[in-house]
């Protein structure tokens, strides 16, 4: 973003684990599913003057990913992406203890949100990936489905 001369990153974590600082990065401390954090992100998104990409990479349980998808999908601008990380949990035997994970949450979300689709081209571009079926593209003319829990 420095090379482009614009852009901003908002990152969320439950605790501060570093002392990094950058003018284009805002660090929010708290749960990604808390109303306070969601409100802060919503305020920032309303000020955005370009595309908004959302990456989900926190608690990878199906229930939590599904909750994040419902809260954060409305922030994604048409033509941009909602990237769900670590669906590999649902595919590799070594992660069986952590299931169900992101993949069933993605499938459930997509069944209720026709304004998003898996971008197979991006998913297949990376033969080794931690986020299979994770590149969810918001269709250009689609309106987001309101979050029933919001």
Backbone bond lengths (Angstrom), bond angles and torsions (degrees), N, CA, C in turn:
res aa  C-N    CA-C-N  psi(-1)  N-CA   C-N-CA  omega(-1)  CA-C   N-CA-C  phi
1 X - - - 1.445 - - 1.518 110.97 -
2 X 1.321 116.36 -31.88 1.459 117.80 176.02 1.520 109.77 -63.77
3 X 1.319 116.79 -39.80 1.458 121.09 179.13 1.526 110.37 -61.96
4 X 1.321 116.82 -39.52 1.464 121.39 179.27 1.523 112.36 -77.40
5 X 1.318 116.11 -23.20 1.452 120.57 179.08 1.515 114.61 84.89
6 X 1.325 117.05 10.45 1.463 120.08 177.21 1.523 109.21 -159.04
7 X 1.318 114.86 168.11 1.461 120.66 178.72 1.511 111.23 116.40
8 X 1.313 114.22 163.61 1.461 120.13 -176.20 1.522 108.60 -153.03
9 X 1.311 116.25 146.49 1.458 122.88 176.16 1.519 107.95 -120.90
10 X 1.316 115.16 132.50 1.457 120.65 171.09 1.519 105.47 -117.12
11 X 1.310 116.26 121.57 1.450 120.58 -178.83 1.520 109.18 -118.62
12 X 1.324 115.31 142.93 1.463 121.30 -175.22 1.520 108.79 -123.23
13 X 1.315 116.06 134.06 1.463 120.86 173.32 1.523 108.47 -149.03
14 X 1.325 115.91 157.47 1.463 120.04 -177.21 1.522 112.33 -76.68
15 X 1.326 117.08 -17.03 1.459 120.14 175.95 1.522 109.54 -151.07
16 X 1.320 115.55 155.15 1.463 120.92 179.29 1.526 108.12 -85.22
17 X 1.326 115.76 120.59 1.462 121.04 -175.41 1.526 113.08 -114.00
18 X 1.328 117.48 10.47 1.462 120.69 -176.53 1.525 109.61 -157.95
19 X 1.326 114.81 177.39 1.466 120.05 177.40 1.528 111.74 -121.34
20 X 1.324 117.29 17.42 1.466 121.14 179.94 1.519 110.49 -61.78
21 X 1.314 115.16 143.69 1.460 121.47 175.79 1.518 108.68 -138.80
22 X 1.315 114.98 143.97 1.457 120.67 176.26 1.521 107.19 -157.15
23 X 1.300 116.44 141.78 1.460 121.55 -176.06 1.528 112.81 -62.08
24 X 1.316 117.87 -28.16 1.458 120.99 -177.91 1.538 113.67 -94.61
25 X 1.317 117.34 2.28 1.462 120.82 -177.77 1.520 109.83 -118.10
26 X 1.334 114.80 129.49 1.457 121.11 175.10 1.523 107.49 -113.69
27 X 1.313 116.46 127.18 1.457 122.61 -178.71 1.527 109.44 -101.43
28 X 1.340 116.51 118.20 1.460 121.41 175.78 1.527 107.82 -104.47
29 X 1.313 116.36 132.74 1.466 121.27 -179.83 1.523 108.32 -107.96
30 X 1.327 115.37 120.08 1.457 121.65 -179.83 1.509 109.97 153.01
31 X 1.305 115.99 -178.80 1.463 121.45 178.92 1.521 110.11 -77.69
32 X 1.305 116.61 135.17 1.464 120.94 178.81 1.523 112.27 -62.17
33 X 1.320 117.22 -19.12 1.469 119.94 -179.21 1.531 113.43 -99.71
34 X 1.326 117.36 3.10 1.468 118.84 178.85 1.527 109.80 -76.74
35 X 1.322 115.78 146.24 1.459 120.73 -179.21 1.522 112.01 -60.82
36 X 1.329 117.64 -35.63 1.464 121.47 179.36 1.528 111.30 -63.45
37 X 1.313 116.97 -46.97 1.471 120.90 180.00 1.524 110.11 -65.88
38 X 1.323 117.29 -44.83 1.468 120.69 179.47 1.518 110.12 -59.70
39 X 1.318 117.91 -41.00 1.471 121.81 178.93 1.532 111.00 -63.94
40 X 1.324 117.12 -39.84 1.471 120.27 178.56 1.534 110.65 -64.99
41 X 1.318 116.49 -41.61 1.470 120.06 178.18 1.526 109.71 -65.96
42 X 1.306 117.24 -42.90 1.460 120.75 179.62 1.527 110.82 -59.47
43 X 1.323 117.46 -42.78 1.470 120.86 178.09 1.517 111.11 -61.25
44 X 1.313 116.46 -42.07 1.472 120.63 179.54 1.525 111.24 -66.63
45 X 1.323 116.81 -41.29 1.464 121.17 -179.57 1.529 110.49 -63.76
46 X 1.304 117.13 -37.49 1.461 120.36 179.84 1.527 111.85 -63.04
47 X 1.325 117.24 -23.91 1.466 121.51 178.28 1.524 112.88 -90.35
48 X 1.332 117.20 -8.50 1.468 120.84 -176.99 1.518 110.32 -66.23
49 X 1.324 115.45 138.13 1.461 119.80 178.84 1.522 111.59 -113.90
50 X 1.315 115.95 24.37 1.455 120.85 179.04 1.518 109.82 -156.71
51 X 1.317 116.24 -167.84 1.465 120.29 -178.41 1.525 111.99 -60.76
52 X 1.336 114.96 148.16 1.457 121.64 175.89 1.523 107.93 -119.16
53 X 1.316 115.49 121.82 1.463 124.81 176.01 1.515 106.76 -110.05
54 X 1.332 117.46 136.15 1.455 121.91 177.50 1.529 108.33 -118.47
55 X 1.323 116.46 132.55 1.460 122.22 175.46 1.516 107.85 -118.81
56 X 1.331 116.18 123.70 1.460 121.80 178.04 1.523 108.75 -101.50
57 X 1.329 115.83 120.40 1.465 120.42 -176.88 1.523 109.64 -154.24
58 X 1.333 116.01 59.55 1.471 118.28 178.00 1.520 108.27 -123.61
59 X 1.303 118.26 -124.63 1.456 122.74 176.16 1.534 107.19 -61.32
60 X 1.322 117.33 123.96 1.465 120.84 -173.73 1.521 113.89 -96.90
61 X 1.320 117.68 13.63 1.459 119.16 176.92 1.532 108.86 -69.78
62 X 1.316 115.91 150.54 1.459 120.76 -179.06 1.522 111.59 -54.25
63 X 1.313 117.52 -46.53 1.464 120.81 -176.93 1.526 111.79 -62.26
64 X 1.333 116.95 -43.02 1.464 119.33 -178.31 1.526 111.21 -70.20
65 X 1.320 116.99 -42.90 1.469 119.64 178.88 1.521 109.70 -61.22
66 X 1.314 116.53 -41.65 1.466 120.38 179.66 1.533 110.70 -61.75
67 X 1.320 116.65 -41.59 1.460 121.56 177.52 1.530 110.78 -63.05
68 X 1.328 116.54 -45.79 1.472 119.97 178.17 1.524 111.16 -62.05
69 X 1.318 117.29 -42.19 1.460 120.15 178.96 1.522 110.88 -57.74
70 X 1.320 116.73 -43.07 1.466 119.94 -179.96 1.521 112.28 -65.87
71 X 1.304 116.90 -37.09 1.463 119.33 -178.35 1.526 113.22 -79.48
72 X 1.314 117.69 -37.79 1.461 120.10 -169.68 1.527 114.75 -97.82
73 X 1.318 119.08 -15.21 1.465 119.27 -176.98 1.529 112.42 -63.20
74 X 1.310 117.53 -29.18 1.465 119.73 -178.06 1.528 112.68 -69.07
75 X 1.319 117.30 -16.39 1.462 120.92 -179.29 1.533 112.60 -82.73
76 X 1.321 117.16 -19.13 1.467 121.61 -175.62 1.528 109.25 -73.85
77 X 1.311 115.66 127.36 1.464 120.44 -179.82 1.532 110.08 -79.21
78 X 1.332 117.27 151.96 1.461 120.91 178.94 1.532 111.28 -53.96
79 X 1.328 115.58 133.99 1.451 121.54 -179.10 1.511 113.78 87.30
80 X 1.316 117.38 -8.25 1.465 121.27 -179.87 1.533 109.70 -100.22
81 X 1.329 116.08 -169.96 1.460 120.75 -169.33 1.524 114.13 -127.42
82 X 1.311 112.58 152.42 1.449 123.94 168.27 1.527 103.53 -118.43
83 X 1.329 116.78 108.06 1.460 121.95 -176.43 1.516 109.56 -100.20
84 X 1.329 115.85 119.34 1.458 121.97 179.23 1.524 107.81 -101.10
85 X 1.313 115.63 116.41 1.464 122.01 -176.73 1.530 112.16 -83.30
86 X 1.319 115.14 155.66 1.465 125.94 166.87 1.517 116.59 65.43
87 X 1.328 117.59 32.28 1.457 121.01 170.21 1.518 112.12 -63.93
88 X 1.321 115.90 -12.12 1.469 121.29 177.88 1.533 111.38 -58.28
89 X 1.325 116.22 -22.38 1.467 121.71 176.50 1.525 110.11 -54.28
90 X 1.317 116.67 -35.27 1.461 121.25 -177.01 1.519 113.71 -87.82
91 X 1.330 118.08 1.45 1.463 119.89 -177.05 1.525 114.49 -119.04
92 X 1.316 118.16 -28.80 1.464 120.48 -176.24 1.531 111.61 -98.49
93 X 1.325 116.80 134.20 1.470 120.38 -179.81 1.526 114.02 -54.80
94 X 1.324 117.74 -34.94 1.469 119.60 -176.07 1.531 113.25 -66.12
95 X 1.326 117.20 -16.11 1.465 120.87 179.41 1.535 112.81 -105.34
96 X 1.320 117.23 12.21 1.468 121.18 -176.65 1.525 112.11 -55.94
97 X 1.318 117.17 -32.22 1.465 121.28 -179.59 1.533 112.96 -65.08
98 X 1.329 117.51 -20.06 1.469 121.93 -175.91 1.532 112.41 -98.36
99 X 1.310 117.33 8.23 1.468 120.63 -177.06 1.522 111.58 -88.04
100 X 1.308 118.32 156.43 1.460 127.52 -2.77 1.521 111.21 -76.43
101 X 1.326 114.57 145.63 1.454 120.95 -176.53 1.523 112.47 -115.89
102 X 1.323 116.59 -143.78 1.462 121.21 -174.14 1.526 116.71 -65.86
103 X 1.336 119.27 -34.34 1.465 119.27 -173.75 1.532 113.62 -60.24
104 X 1.323 119.91 -46.90 1.467 117.03 177.01 1.531 112.58 -64.47
105 X 1.322 117.01 -31.49 1.470 120.18 176.57 1.524 110.40 -65.42
106 X 1.330 116.42 -41.28 1.469 120.90 177.84 1.525 109.95 -61.75
107 X 1.323 117.20 -48.02 1.464 120.73 -177.89 1.537 111.53 -61.88
108 X 1.311 116.52 -42.28 1.458 120.58 178.37 1.536 110.48 -63.92
109 X 1.335 115.71 -45.00 1.466 120.96 178.82 1.525 111.02 -59.07
110 X 1.327 117.00 -47.87 1.464 120.93 -177.67 1.528 111.70 -63.15
111 X 1.321 117.15 -32.86 1.467 119.53 179.71 1.529 111.52 -67.52
112 X 1.321 116.77 -19.57 1.465 120.98 -178.58 1.536 113.14 -109.15
113 X 1.314 116.54 -5.46 1.470 120.22 -175.16 1.523 110.87 -132.97
114 X 1.326 116.77 82.59 1.468 120.00 -179.23 1.522 113.59 -67.23
115 X 1.318 117.41 -9.11 1.469 119.98 177.17 1.524 112.10 -76.00
116 X 1.342 117.14 -5.05 1.462 122.72 176.73 1.518 109.94 -122.00
117 X 1.327 114.95 148.75 1.466 120.37 172.28 1.519 108.76 -145.95
118 X 1.325 115.71 154.10 1.462 120.45 175.56 1.517 107.91 -68.50
119 X 1.316 116.94 130.62 1.462 121.47 175.42 1.532 106.71 -88.57
120 X 1.328 115.79 91.36 1.467 121.01 -176.40 1.520 111.99 -59.51
121 X 1.314 117.18 -34.89 1.469 120.48 -179.33 1.530 110.41 -60.74
122 X 1.319 117.59 -46.25 1.464 119.90 178.16 1.527 111.22 -68.22
123 X 1.326 116.57 -40.61 1.467 119.48 179.45 1.527 111.09 -61.04
124 X 1.328 116.80 -40.97 1.461 121.13 -178.23 1.527 112.77 -79.32
125 X 1.310 117.50 -16.19 1.470 121.56 179.85 1.519 111.10 -63.75
126 X 1.314 116.52 -28.11 1.457 121.50 -177.71 1.527 108.69 -111.13
127 X 1.343 118.22 95.28 1.468 120.48 -175.15 1.532 113.19 -60.87
128 X 1.308 117.09 -29.02 1.461 121.33 174.49 1.522 105.84 -114.81
129 X 1.322 116.08 117.52 1.452 120.10 -173.08 1.517 110.50 -144.28
130 X 1.300 115.75 147.95 1.457 121.44 173.60 1.521 111.05 -92.55
131 X 1.331 116.70 -3.32 1.462 119.73 -176.60 1.533 112.41 -132.92
132 X 1.359 116.71 64.63 1.465 118.46 175.99 1.525 110.56 -62.76
133 X 1.317 116.39 139.71 1.465 124.15 -177.58 1.529 112.06 58.04
134 X 1.324 116.32 20.21 1.456 120.17 -174.83 1.510 116.04 -89.84
135 X 1.337 118.08 -15.23 1.466 120.07 -179.76 1.522 108.63 -84.90
136 X 1.319 116.99 98.53 1.454 122.32 -179.28 1.526 108.73 -102.08
137 X 1.315 114.92 115.70 1.462 120.10 -177.66 1.519 110.05 -96.90
138 X 1.319 115.04 131.10 1.463 118.99 173.74 1.516 107.66 -81.31
139 X 1.296 116.17 124.11 1.454 121.00 -177.25 1.526 109.89 -63.95
140 X 1.316 116.90 144.73 1.473 121.33 -171.91 1.517 115.99 -56.05
141 X 1.315 119.29 -38.64 1.457 120.50 -175.45 1.526 112.77 -102.80
142 X 1.304 116.98 3.76 1.461 119.31 -173.53 1.524 112.05 -81.93
143 X 1.309 115.24 144.31 1.463 122.37 173.64 1.529 107.53 -97.25
144 X 1.328 118.51 140.10 1.463 119.54 -179.60 1.517 111.67 -66.70
145 X 1.320 114.74 146.71 1.453 120.73 174.00 1.513 107.40 -79.43
146 X 1.328 118.60 128.06 1.470 119.86 -178.03 1.520 112.43 -59.22
147 X 1.299 116.12 147.62 1.453 122.56 178.31 1.528 108.70 -75.03
148 X 1.346 118.81 117.77 1.464 120.22 -177.71 1.526 112.76 -66.82
149 X 1.329 117.74 -23.73 1.467 120.90 -177.84 1.526 112.19 -90.27
150 X 1.346 117.31 -8.55 1.476 119.50 -175.77 1.514 111.83 -83.66
